Amino acid sequence: MADRLSPVPTPETQPFWDGCRQHALRIQWCDNCQAHFFYPRVSCPRCGSVAAVRWVDARGRATLHSYVISHLKAPGYEPPFVIAIVQLEEGPRLLSNIIGVEADPDALVLDMPLEVDFEPRGELAVPVFRPAQPTAA
């Protein structure tokens, strides 16, 4: 994993990457329209508010919305690997990788429950998702 590219934070994304470094998945919340959103930006995509936008910790639970299995070489990745769109419990969708499961369509069920994990990348960490552990009844 040492040769995987490391993200370069911008002023808008720095709080997200600071959270990842602490193994916290942070997304934005608009107090004005009461909605979570992601990707990081300076204003709410629904109402345009700047002053009502703040960062909050997501629960880290998601479902598998869509995916592709890559069979191409990429820096730091050994094919095949899973590139996915996950839908957070809070609503927003993220592009990420799925780990801890075979890169096989039979193992990747749409809407399967996932949980966030963090993969080190240089001085940062990036969120990745794995199948959720069953909860005790």
N, CA, C and O atoms as a GROMACS GRO file, in nm:
protein
  548
    1MET      N    1   0.081  -0.120   0.000
    1MET     CA    2   0.000   0.000   0.000
    1MET      C    3   0.085   0.126   0.000
    1MET      O    4   0.032   0.236  -0.014
    2ALA      N    5   0.213   0.111   0.015
    2ALA     CA    6   0.300   0.227   0.025
    2ALA      C    7   0.300   0.311  -0.102
    2ALA      O    8   0.324   0.432  -0.095
    3ASP      N    9   0.272   0.251  -0.217
    3ASP     CA   10   0.276   0.329  -0.340
    3ASP      C   11   0.139   0.382  -0.382
    3ASP      O   12   0.125   0.434  -0.492
    4ARG      N   13   0.037   0.369  -0.296
    4ARG     CA   14  -0.093   0.428  -0.327
    4ARG      C   15  -0.083   0.579  -0.312
    4ARG      O   16  -0.013   0.630  -0.224
    5LEU      N   17  -0.153   0.648  -0.397
    5LEU     CA   18  -0.151   0.793  -0.393
    5LEU      C   19  -0.216   0.844  -0.266
    5LEU      O   20  -0.313   0.786  -0.217
    6SER      N   21  -0.161   0.951  -0.213
    6SER     CA   22  -0.214   1.012  -0.093
    6SER      C   23  -0.293   1.137  -0.131
    6SER      O   24  -0.248   1.215  -0.215
    7PRO      N   25  -0.410   1.159  -0.070
    7PRO     CA   26  -0.488   1.279  -0.101
    7PRO      C   27  -0.413   1.406  -0.062
    7PRO      O   28  -0.327   1.405   0.026
    8VAL      N   29  -0.448   1.514  -0.128
    8VAL     CA   30  -0.392   1.645  -0.096
    8VAL      C   31  -0.509   1.732  -0.049
    8VAL      O   32  -0.590   1.775  -0.131
    9PRO      N   33  -0.517   1.758   0.081
    9PRO     CA   34  -0.628   1.840   0.132
    9PRO      C   35  -0.626   1.982   0.077
    9PRO      O   36  -0.521   2.039   0.049
   10THR      N   37  -0.746   2.037   0.063
   10THR     CA   38  -0.765   2.177   0.028
   10THR      C   39  -0.828   2.243   0.150
   10THR      O   40  -0.868   2.173   0.242
   11PRO      N   41  -0.839   2.375   0.153
   11PRO     CA   42  -0.905   2.438   0.268
   11PRO      C   43  -1.047   2.385   0.291
   11PRO      O   44  -1.089   2.371   0.406
   12GLU      N   45  -1.120   2.355   0.184
   12GLU     CA   46  -1.257   2.305   0.198
   12GLU      C   47  -1.260   2.162   0.250
   12GLU      O   48  -1.354   2.125   0.321
   13THR      N   49  -1.161   2.080   0.216
   13THR     CA   50  -1.162   1.939   0.255
   13THR      C   51  -1.081   1.908   0.381
   13THR      O   52  -1.088   1.796   0.432
   14GLN      N   53  -1.006   2.004   0.432
   14GLN     CA   54  -0.918   1.978   0.547
   14GLN      C   55  -0.991   1.919   0.667
   14GLN      O   56  -0.939   1.826   0.728
   15PRO      N   57  -1.111   1.970   0.705
   15PRO     CA   58  -1.181   1.908   0.819
   15PRO      C   59  -1.216   1.760   0.795
   15PRO      O   60  -1.214   1.680   0.888
   16PHE      N   61  -1.248   1.725   0.671
   16PHE     CA   62  -1.275   1.585   0.638
   16PHE      C   63  -1.152   1.500   0.662
   16PHE      O   64  -1.159   1.396   0.727
   17TRP      N   65  -1.036   1.544   0.609
   17TRP     CA   66  -0.912   1.467   0.623
   17TRP      C   67  -0.862   1.466   0.766
   17TRP      O   68  -0.804   1.367   0.810
   18ASP      N   69  -0.884   1.574   0.840
   18ASP     CA   70  -0.848   1.575   0.983
   18ASP      C   71  -0.928   1.468   1.057
   18ASP      O   72  -0.875   1.398   1.143
   19GLY      N   73  -1.057   1.456   1.024
   19GLY     CA   74  -1.139   1.353   1.086
   19GLY      C   75  -1.091   1.214   1.050
   19GLY      O   76  -1.082   1.126   1.137
   20CYS      N   77  -1.060   1.192   0.922
   20CYS     CA   78  -1.012   1.060   0.880
   20CYS      C   79  -0.884   1.022   0.953
   20CYS      O   80  -0.866   0.906   0.991
   21ARG      N   81  -0.797   1.119   0.974
   21ARG     CA   82  -0.672   1.092   1.047
   21ARG      C   83  -0.703   1.040   1.187
   21ARG      O   84  -0.626   0.962   1.243
   22GLN      N   85  -0.816   1.085   1.245
   22GLN     CA   86  -0.858   1.042   1.378
   22GLN      C   87  -0.958   0.926   1.371
   22GLN      O   88  -1.020   0.891   1.472
   23HIS      N   89  -0.973   0.867   1.254
   23HIS     CA   90  -1.067   0.757   1.229
   23HIS      C   91  -1.211   0.797   1.259
   23HIS      O   92  -1.288   0.720   1.316
   24ALA      N   93  -1.245   0.919   1.219
   24ALA     CA   94  -1.382   0.971   1.228
   24ALA      C   95  -1.424   1.013   1.087
   24ALA      O   96  -1.353   1.088   1.020
   25LEU      N   97  -1.539   0.966   1.045
   25LEU     CA   98  -1.592   1.002   0.913
   25LEU      C   99  -1.677   1.127   0.928
   25LEU      O  100  -1.785   1.122   0.988
   26ARG      N  101  -1.629   1.237   0.875
   26ARG     CA  102  -1.698   1.365   0.889
   26ARG      C  103  -1.766   1.404   0.758
   26ARG      O  104  -1.709   1.392   0.650
   27ILE      N  105  -1.889   1.452   0.773
   27ILE     CA  106  -1.964   1.505   0.660
   27ILE      C  107  -2.020   1.639   0.704
   27ILE      O  108  -2.008   1.677   0.821
   28GLN      N  109  -2.082   1.710   0.612
   28GLN     CA  110  -2.136   1.841   0.647
   28GLN      C  111  -2.286   1.835   0.670
   28GLN      O  112  -2.356   1.748   0.618
   29TRP      N  113  -2.333   1.930   0.750
   29TRP     CA  114  -2.473   1.942   0.789
   29TRP      C  115  -2.514   2.087   0.773
   29TRP      O  116  -2.438   2.178   0.808
   30CYS      N  117  -2.634   2.108   0.720
   30CYS     CA  118  -2.687   2.244   0.708
   30CYS      C  119  -2.796   2.263   0.813
   30CYS      O  120  -2.899   2.195   0.810
   31ASP      N  121  -2.772   2.356   0.905
   31ASP     CA  122  -2.873   2.386   1.007
   31ASP      C  123  -2.996   2.452   0.947
   31ASP      O  124  -3.105   2.444   1.004
   32ASN      N  125  -2.980   2.517   0.833
   32ASN     CA  126  -3.091   2.588   0.770
   32ASN      C  127  -3.194   2.492   0.710
   32ASN      O  128  -3.313   2.505   0.736
   33CYS      N  129  -3.148   2.395   0.629
   33CYS     CA  130  -3.244   2.303   0.565
   33CYS      C  131  -3.242   2.164   0.627
   33CYS      O  132  -3.308   2.072   0.578
   34GLN      N  133  -3.165   2.147   0.735
   34GLN     CA  134  -3.164   2.022   0.811
   34GLN      C  135  -3.126   1.901   0.725
   34GLN      O  136  -3.197   1.800   0.725
   35ALA      N  137  -3.015   1.912   0.653
   35ALA     CA  138  -2.973   1.802   0.565
   35ALA      C  139  -2.822   1.782   0.571
   35ALA      O  140  -2.744   1.878   0.583
   36HIS      N  141  -2.781   1.654   0.564
   36HIS     CA  142  -2.640   1.619   0.551
   36HIS      C  143  -2.602   1.629   0.403
   36HIS      O  144  -2.687   1.612   0.316
   37PHE      N  145  -2.474   1.655   0.377
   37PHE     CA  146  -2.428   1.650   0.239
   37PHE      C  147  -2.279   1.617   0.234
   37PHE      O  148  -2.205   1.635   0.330
   38PHE      N  149  -2.240   1.568   0.119
   38PHE     CA  150  -2.101   1.533   0.092
   38PHE      C  151  -2.087   1.538  -0.059
   38PHE      O  152  -2.171   1.480  -0.128
   39TYR      N  153  -1.997   1.595  -0.108
   39TYR     CA  154  -1.859   1.622  -0.096
   39TYR      C  155  -1.841   1.756  -0.028
   39TYR      O  156  -1.931   1.840  -0.032
   40PRO      N  157  -1.725   1.780   0.035
   40PRO     CA  158  -1.704   1.905   0.109
   40PRO      C  159  -1.713   2.029   0.019
   40PRO      O  160  -1.658   2.032  -0.091
   41ARG      N  161  -1.783   2.130   0.070
   41ARG     CA  162  -1.795   2.258  -0.001
   41ARG      C  163  -1.829   2.368   0.098
   41ARG      O  164  -1.862   2.342   0.213
   42VAL      N  165  -1.820   2.490   0.052
   42VAL     CA  166  -1.838   2.604   0.142
   42VAL      C  167  -1.984   2.642   0.165
   42VAL      O  168  -2.014   2.714   0.260
   43SER      N  169  -2.075   2.595   0.079
   43SER     CA  170  -2.216   2.630   0.097
   43SER      C  171  -2.303   2.506   0.078
   43SER      O  172  -2.263   2.408   0.015
   44CYS      N  173  -2.422   2.512   0.133
   44CYS     CA  174  -2.517   2.401   0.123
   44CYS      C  175  -2.565   2.388  -0.021
   44CYS      O  176  -2.606   2.487  -0.082
   45PRO      N  177  -2.562   2.266  -0.078
   45PRO     CA  178  -2.607   2.249  -0.215
   45PRO      C  179  -2.759   2.261  -0.231
   45PRO      O  180  -2.808   2.275  -0.343
   46ARG      N  181  -2.834   2.255  -0.121
   46ARG     CA  182  -2.980   2.264  -0.129
   46ARG      C  183  -3.031   2.406  -0.117
   46ARG      O  184  -3.114   2.450  -0.196
   47CYS      N  185  -2.980   2.479  -0.016
   47CYS     CA  186  -3.035   2.613   0.008
   47CYS      C  187  -2.934   2.725  -0.015
   47CYS      O  188  -2.971   2.843  -0.014
   48GLY      N  189  -2.807   2.690  -0.035
   48GLY     CA  190  -2.705   2.790  -0.063
   48GLY      C  191  -2.646   2.857   0.060
   48GLY      O  192  -2.558   2.942   0.047
   49SER      N  193  -2.692   2.820   0.179
   49SER     CA  194  -2.643   2.882   0.302
   49SER      C  195  -2.494   2.856   0.320
   49SER      O  196  -2.445   2.746   0.295
   50VAL      N  197  -2.424   2.958   0.365
   50VAL     CA  198  -2.283   2.944   0.403
   50VAL      C  199  -2.273   2.942   0.555
   50VAL      O  200  -2.200   2.860   0.611
   51ALA      N  201  -2.345   3.030   0.621
   51ALA     CA  202  -2.334   3.045   0.766
   51ALA      C  203  -2.391   2.924   0.842
   51ALA      O  204  -2.349   2.899   0.955
   52ALA      N  205  -2.485   2.850   0.783
   52ALA     CA  206  -2.550   2.740   0.854
   52ALA      C  207  -2.479   2.606   0.836
   52ALA      O  208  -2.525   2.505   0.888
   53VAL      N  209  -2.369   2.604   0.762
   53VAL     CA  210  -2.299   2.478   0.732
   53VAL      C  211  -2.196   2.448   0.840
   53VAL      O  212  -2.116   2.534   0.878
   54ARG      N  213  -2.198   2.322   0.888
   54ARG     CA  214  -2.098   2.280   0.987
   54ARG      C  215  -2.063   2.133   0.964
   54ARG      O  216  -2.135   2.060   0.895
   55TRP      N  217  -1.952   2.091   1.022
   55TRP     CA  218  -1.904   1.953   1.012
   55TRP      C  219  -1.959   1.872   1.128
   55TRP      O  220  -1.963   1.919   1.241
   56VAL      N  221  -2.001   1.747   1.098
   56VAL     CA  222  -2.050   1.655   1.200
   56VAL      C  223  -1.990   1.517   1.174
   56VAL      O  224  -1.949   1.487   1.061
   57ASP      N  225  -1.984   1.435   1.277
   57ASP     CA  226  -1.937   1.297   1.261
   57ASP      C  227  -2.050   1.209   1.212
   57ASP      O  228  -2.159   1.209   1.271
   58ALA      N  229  -2.026   1.135   1.105
   58ALA     CA  230  -2.123   1.036   1.056
   58ALA      C  231  -2.108   0.911   1.142
   58ALA      O  232  -2.005   0.891   1.207
   59ARG      N  233  -2.210   0.827   1.142
   59ARG     CA  234  -2.205   0.704   1.220
   59ARG      C  235  -2.109   0.602   1.160
   59ARG      O  236  -2.059   0.514   1.231
   60GLY      N  237  -2.083   0.613   1.032
   60GLY     CA  238  -1.993   0.520   0.966
   60GLY      C  239  -2.061   0.396   0.913
   60GLY      O  240  -1.995   0.301   0.869
   61ARG      N  241  -2.194   0.396   0.916
   61ARG     CA  242  -2.270   0.284   0.860
   61ARG      C  243  -2.324   0.324   0.724
   61ARG      O  244  -2.364   0.438   0.702
   62ALA      N  245  -2.323   0.227   0.632
   62ALA     CA  246  -2.364   0.255   0.495
   62ALA      C  247  -2.420   0.129   0.431
   62ALA      O  248  -2.419   0.022   0.491
   63THR      N  249  -2.468   0.144   0.309
   63THR     CA  250  -2.508   0.030   0.228
   63THR      C  251  -2.440   0.042   0.093
   63THR      O  252  -2.404   0.152   0.049
   64LEU      N  253  -2.423  -0.071   0.027
   64LEU     CA  254  -2.361  -0.074  -0.104
   64LEU      C  255  -2.463  -0.030  -0.208
   64LEU      O  256  -2.564  -0.098  -0.228
   65HIS      N  257  -2.437   0.081  -0.273
   65HIS     CA  258  -2.529   0.136  -0.372
   65HIS      C  259  -2.496   0.084  -0.512
   65HIS      O  260  -2.585   0.044  -0.587
   66SER      N  261  -2.368   0.083  -0.547
   66SER     CA  262  -2.322   0.038  -0.678
   66SER      C  263  -2.173   0.007  -0.668
   66SER      O  264  -2.106   0.052  -0.575
   67TYR      N  265  -2.122  -0.069  -0.764
   67TYR     CA  266  -1.979  -0.100  -0.761
   67TYR      C  267  -1.931  -0.144  -0.898
   67TYR      O  268  -2.010  -0.174  -0.988
   68VAL      N  269  -1.800  -0.146  -0.911
   68VAL     CA  270  -1.734  -0.204  -1.027
   68VAL      C  271  -1.613  -0.281  -0.973
   68VAL      O  272  -1.549  -0.238  -0.877
   69ILE      N  273  -1.584  -0.392  -1.034
   69ILE     CA  274  -1.465  -0.467  -0.999
   69ILE      C  275  -1.359  -0.434  -1.103
   69ILE      O  276  -1.376  -0.464  -1.221
   70SER      N  277  -1.252  -0.373  -1.058
   70SER     CA  278  -1.145  -0.335  -1.149
   70SER      C  279  -1.045  -0.450  -1.163
   70SER      O  280  -1.000  -0.507  -1.064
   71HIS      N  281  -1.014  -0.480  -1.288
   71HIS     CA  282  -0.913  -0.582  -1.318
   71HIS      C  283  -0.789  -0.518  -1.377
   71HIS      O  284  -0.700  -0.586  -1.429
   72LEU      N  285  -0.782  -0.384  -1.368
   72LEU     CA  286  -0.669  -0.309  -1.420
   72LEU      C  287  -0.571  -0.277  -1.309
   72LEU      O  288  -0.610  -0.258  -1.194
   73LYS      N  289  -0.444  -0.271  -1.344
   73LYS     CA  290  -0.344  -0.232  -1.245
   73LYS      C  291  -0.358  -0.083  -1.215
   73LYS      O  292  -0.384  -0.002  -1.304
   74ALA      N  293  -0.342  -0.051  -1.090
   74ALA     CA  294  -0.343   0.087  -1.043
   74ALA      C  295  -0.238   0.098  -0.934
   74ALA      O  296  -0.211   0.000  -0.865
   75PRO      N  297  -0.176   0.215  -0.918
   75PRO     CA  298  -0.070   0.228  -0.817
   75PRO      C  299  -0.116   0.182  -0.679
   75PRO      O  300  -0.209   0.240  -0.621
   76GLY      N  301  -0.051   0.079  -0.628
   76GLY     CA  302  -0.079   0.029  -0.493
   76GLY      C  303  -0.194  -0.069  -0.483
   76GLY      O  304  -0.222  -0.121  -0.374
   77TYR      N  305  -0.262  -0.096  -0.592
   77TYR     CA  306  -0.375  -0.189  -0.590
   77TYR      C  307  -0.342  -0.313  -0.670
   77TYR      O  308  -0.288  -0.306  -0.780
   78GLU      N  309  -0.374  -0.426  -0.612
   78GLU     CA  310  -0.355  -0.554  -0.681
   78GLU      C  311  -0.491  -0.599  -0.734
   78GLU      O  312  -0.582  -0.625  -0.655
   79PRO      N  313  -0.507  -0.608  -0.866
   79PRO     CA  314  -0.637  -0.650  -0.920
   79PRO      C  315  -0.668  -0.794  -0.881
   79PRO      O  316  -0.577  -0.874  -0.862
   80PRO      N  317  -0.794  -0.827  -0.870
   80PRO     CA  318  -0.909  -0.738  -0.880
   80PRO      C  319  -0.937  -0.666  -0.747
   80PRO      O  320  -0.907  -0.718  -0.640
   81PHE      N  321  -0.995  -0.546  -0.756
   81PHE     CA  322  -1.035  -0.473  -0.637
   81PHE      C  323  -1.168  -0.403  -0.665
   81PHE      O  324  -1.206  -0.384  -0.780
   82VAL      N  325  -1.236  -0.366  -0.558
   82VAL     CA  326  -1.372  -0.314  -0.570
   82VAL      C  327  -1.373  -0.163  -0.548
   82VAL      O  328  -1.327  -0.112  -0.446
   83ILE      N  329  -1.428  -0.094  -0.647
   83ILE     CA  330  -1.454   0.050  -0.638
   83ILE      C  331  -1.605   0.063  -0.621
   83ILE      O  332  -1.681   0.007  -0.701
   84ALA      N  333  -1.649   0.135  -0.520
   84ALA     CA  334  -1.792   0.136  -0.490
   84ALA      C  335  -1.845   0.275  -0.460
   84ALA      O  336  -1.772   0.366  -0.419
   85ILE      N  337  -1.974   0.288  -0.481
   85ILE     CA  338  -2.049   0.402  -0.430
   85ILE      C  339  -2.128   0.348  -0.312
   85ILE      O  340  -2.208   0.255  -0.326
   86VAL      N  341  -2.104   0.406  -0.196
   86VAL     CA  342  -2.175   0.365  -0.075
   86VAL      C  343  -2.269   0.476  -0.033
   86VAL      O  344  -2.239   0.594  -0.049
   87GLN      N  345  -2.383   0.438   0.021
   87GLN     CA  346  -2.479   0.535   0.071
   87GLN      C  347  -2.475   0.534   0.222
   87GLN      O  348  -2.509   0.434   0.285
   88LEU      N  349  -2.434   0.646   0.279
   88LEU     CA  350  -2.429   0.657   0.424
   88LEU      C  351  -2.569   0.656   0.483
   88LEU      O  352  -2.665   0.697   0.418
   89GLU      N  353  -2.580   0.608   0.605
   89GLU     CA  354  -2.707   0.610   0.678
   89GLU      C  355  -2.766   0.750   0.681
   89GLU      O  356  -2.888   0.768   0.679
   90GLU      N  357  -2.679   0.849   0.685
   90GLU     CA  358  -2.723   0.989   0.690
   90GLU      C  359  -2.774   1.040   0.556
   90GLU      O  360  -2.834   1.148   0.550
   91GLY      N  361  -2.751   0.965   0.447
   91GLY     CA  362  -2.803   1.006   0.317
   91GLY      C  363  -2.702   1.025   0.206
   91GLY      O  364  -2.722   0.974   0.096
   92PRO      N  365  -2.592   1.097   0.231
   92PRO     CA  366  -2.498   1.121   0.121
   92PRO      C  367  -2.432   0.992   0.071
   92PRO      O  368  -2.423   0.892   0.142
   93ARG      N  369  -2.387   0.999  -0.054
   93ARG     CA  370  -2.313   0.888  -0.114
   93ARG      C  371  -2.167   0.926  -0.128
   93ARG      O  372  -2.133   1.042  -0.151
   94LEU      N  373  -2.080   0.826  -0.114
   94LEU     CA  374  -1.935   0.845  -0.126
   94LEU      C  375  -1.879   0.741  -0.222
   94LEU      O  376  -1.931   0.630  -0.232
   95LEU      N  377  -1.775   0.778  -0.291
   95LEU     CA  378  -1.697   0.685  -0.371
   95LEU      C  379  -1.586   0.632  -0.283
   95LEU      O  380  -1.514   0.710  -0.220
   96SER      N  381  -1.570   0.501  -0.277
   96SER     CA  382  -1.473   0.440  -0.187
   96SER      C  383  -1.433   0.304  -0.241
   96SER      O  384  -1.467   0.267  -0.353
   97ASN      N  385  -1.360   0.230  -0.160
   97ASN     CA  386  -1.326   0.091  -0.190
   97ASN      C  387  -1.395   0.002  -0.089
   97ASN      O  388  -1.420   0.041   0.025
   98ILE      N  389  -1.427  -0.121  -0.132
   98ILE     CA  390  -1.481  -0.222  -0.042
   98ILE      C  391  -1.368  -0.319  -0.013
   98ILE      O  392  -1.302  -0.369  -0.104
   99ILE      N  393  -1.346  -0.345   0.115
   99ILE     CA  394  -1.242  -0.438   0.157
   99ILE      C  395  -1.306  -0.548   0.241
   99ILE      O  396  -1.422  -0.538   0.281
  100GLY      N  397  -1.230  -0.653   0.267
  100GLY     CA  398  -1.278  -0.758   0.356
  100GLY      C  399  -1.381  -0.850   0.294
  100GLY      O  400  -1.448  -0.924   0.364
  101VAL      N  401  -1.394  -0.846   0.162
  101VAL     CA  402  -1.486  -0.932   0.091
  101VAL      C  403  -1.425  -0.961  -0.046
  101VAL      O  404  -1.356  -0.877  -0.103
  102GLU      N  405  -1.450  -1.080  -0.096
  102GLU     CA  406  -1.396  -1.118  -0.225
  102GLU      C  407  -1.449  -1.027  -0.336
  102GLU      O  408  -1.567  -0.991  -0.335
  103ALA      N  409  -1.364  -0.990  -0.430
  103ALA     CA  410  -1.403  -0.907  -0.543
  103ALA      C  411  -1.475  -0.994  -0.646
  103ALA      O  412  -1.422  -1.026  -0.752
  104ASP      N  413  -1.597  -1.033  -0.610
  104ASP     CA  414  -1.676  -1.126  -0.691
  104ASP      C  415  -1.822  -1.081  -0.681
  104ASP      O  416  -1.870  -1.054  -0.571
  105PRO      N  417  -1.893  -1.073  -0.792
  105PRO     CA  418  -2.034  -1.030  -0.787
  105PRO      C  419  -2.120  -1.113  -0.692
  105PRO      O  420  -2.216  -1.062  -0.635
  106ASP      N  421  -2.087  -1.240  -0.674
  106ASP     CA  422  -2.165  -1.322  -0.581
  106ASP      C  423  -2.148  -1.279  -0.436
  106ASP      O  424  -2.234  -1.307  -0.352
  107ALA      N  425  -2.038  -1.211  -0.405
  107ALA     CA  426  -2.011  -1.167  -0.268
  107ALA      C  427  -2.052  -1.022  -0.244
  107ALA      O  428  -2.055  -0.977  -0.130
  108LEU      N  429  -2.084  -0.950  -0.350
  108LEU     CA  430  -2.115  -0.807  -0.341
  108LEU      C  431  -2.263  -0.786  -0.372
  108LEU      O  432  -2.301  -0.768  -0.488
  109VAL      N  433  -2.343  -0.787  -0.269
  109VAL     CA  434  -2.487  -0.776  -0.284
  109VAL      C  435  -2.527  -0.629  -0.266
  109VAL      O  436  -2.492  -0.567  -0.166
  110LEU      N  437  -2.599  -0.575  -0.362
  110LEU     CA  438  -2.645  -0.437  -0.348
  110LEU      C  439  -2.729  -0.423  -0.223
  110LEU      O  440  -2.806  -0.513  -0.187
  111ASP      N  441  -2.714  -0.311  -0.158
  111ASP     CA  442  -2.780  -0.278  -0.030
  111ASP      C  443  -2.723  -0.354   0.089
  111ASP      O  444  -2.779  -0.347   0.199
  112MET      N  445  -2.612  -0.429   0.069
  112MET     CA  446  -2.553  -0.499   0.184
  112MET      C  447  -2.504  -0.395   0.285
  112MET      O  448  -2.451  -0.291   0.246
  113PRO      N  449  -2.520  -0.422   0.415
  113PRO     CA  450  -2.474  -0.329   0.516
  113PRO      C  451  -2.322  -0.325   0.522
  113PRO      O  452  -2.254  -0.428   0.515
  114LEU      N  453  -2.270  -0.204   0.536
  114LEU     CA  454  -2.126  -0.180   0.541
  114LEU      C  455  -2.093  -0.094   0.661
  114LEU      O  456  -2.179  -0.026   0.717
  115GLU      N  457  -1.965  -0.096   0.699
  115GLU     CA  458  -1.916  -0.006   0.803
  115GLU      C  459  -1.782   0.050   0.759
  115GLU      O  460  -1.706  -0.014   0.687
  116VAL      N  461  -1.756   0.170   0.804
  116VAL     CA  462  -1.634   0.238   0.763
  116VAL      C  463  -1.512   0.181   0.835
  116VAL      O  464  -1.520   0.135   0.949
  117ASP      N  465  -1.402   0.186   0.767
  117ASP     CA  466  -1.271   0.154   0.821
  117ASP      C  467  -1.179   0.259   0.763
  117ASP      O  468  -1.220   0.335   0.675
  118PHE      N  469  -1.057   0.265   0.808
  118PHE     CA  470  -0.966   0.367   0.757
  118PHE      C  471  -0.834   0.304   0.718
  118PHE      O  472  -0.778   0.222   0.791
  119GLU      N  473  -0.786   0.342   0.601
  119GLU     CA  474  -0.662   0.288   0.546
  119GLU      C  475  -0.557   0.398   0.547
  119GLU      O  476  -0.580   0.506   0.491
  120PRO      N  477  -0.441   0.374   0.609
  120PRO     CA  478  -0.337   0.477   0.612
  120PRO      C  479  -0.288   0.511   0.472
  120PRO      O  480  -0.271   0.423   0.388
  121ARG      N  481  -0.264   0.639   0.449
  121ARG     CA  482  -0.204   0.688   0.325
  121ARG      C  483  -0.110   0.802   0.362
  121ARG      O  484  -0.151   0.917   0.376
  122GLY      N  485   0.016   0.768   0.376
  122GLY     CA  486   0.112   0.870   0.417
  122GLY      C  487   0.074   0.923   0.553
  122GLY      O  488   0.058   0.846   0.648
  123GLU      N  489   0.060   1.054   0.565
  123GLU     CA  490   0.022   1.116   0.692
  123GLU      C  491  -0.128   1.120   0.713
  123GLU      O  492  -0.176   1.163   0.818
  124LEU      N  493  -0.204   1.077   0.613
  124LEU     CA  494  -0.350   1.080   0.621
  124LEU      C  495  -0.405   0.938   0.631
  124LEU      O  496  -0.330   0.840   0.638
  125ALA      N  497  -0.535   0.929   0.631
  125ALA     CA  498  -0.605   0.801   0.621
  125ALA      C  499  -0.724   0.825   0.530
  125ALA      O  500  -0.780   0.935   0.528
  126VAL      N  501  -0.764   0.723   0.455
  126VAL     CA  502  -0.880   0.735   0.367
  126VAL      C  503  -0.988   0.637   0.414
  126VAL      O  504  -0.957   0.527   0.460
  127PRO      N  505  -1.114   0.678   0.403
  127PRO     CA  506  -1.221   0.588   0.443
  127PRO      C  507  -1.241   0.479   0.338
  127PRO      O  508  -1.247   0.507   0.218
  128VAL      N  509  -1.252   0.356   0.384
  128VAL     CA  510  -1.288   0.241   0.302
  128VAL      C  511  -1.401   0.171   0.378
  128VAL      O  512  -1.423   0.198   0.496
  129PHE      N  513  -1.470   0.082   0.310
  129PHE     CA  514  -1.584   0.017   0.376
  129PHE      C  515  -1.570  -0.134   0.368
  129PHE      O  516  -1.516  -0.188   0.271
  130ARG      N  517  -1.619  -0.201   0.470
  130ARG     CA  518  -1.618  -0.346   0.478
  130ARG      C  519  -1.757  -0.392   0.518
  130ARG      O  520  -1.835  -0.315   0.572
  131PRO      N  521  -1.789  -0.521   0.490
  131PRO     CA  522  -1.920  -0.571   0.534
  131PRO      C  523  -1.937  -0.550   0.684
  131PRO      O  524  -1.844  -0.574   0.762
  132ALA      N  525  -2.054  -0.505   0.723
  132ALA     CA  526  -2.082  -0.477   0.864
  132ALA      C  527  -2.090  -0.608   0.943
  132ALA      O  528  -2.140  -0.709   0.895
  133GLN      N  529  -2.041  -0.601   1.065
  133GLN     CA  530  -2.053  -0.715   1.156
  133GLN      C  531  -2.196  -0.720   1.205
  133GLN      O  532  -2.256  -0.616   1.235
  134PRO      N  533  -2.253  -0.839   1.214
  134PRO     CA  534  -2.391  -0.850   1.266
  134PRO      C  535  -2.398  -0.793   1.408
  134PRO      O  536  -2.306  -0.809   1.488
  135THR      N  537  -2.507  -0.726   1.436
  135THR     CA  538  -2.526  -0.670   1.571
  135THR      C  539  -2.587  -0.776   1.661
  135THR      O  540  -2.666  -0.859   1.617
  136ALA      N  541  -2.549  -0.773   1.785
  136ALA     CA  542  -2.602  -0.870   1.883
  136ALA      C  543  -2.747  -0.835   1.914
  136ALA      O  544  -2.782  -0.718   1.928
  137ALA      N  545  -2.829  -0.936   1.925
  137ALA     CA  546  -2.973  -0.915   1.953
  137ALA      C  547  -2.998  -0.898   2.100
  137ALA      O  548  -3.113  -0.880   2.141
   0.00000   0.00000   0.00000
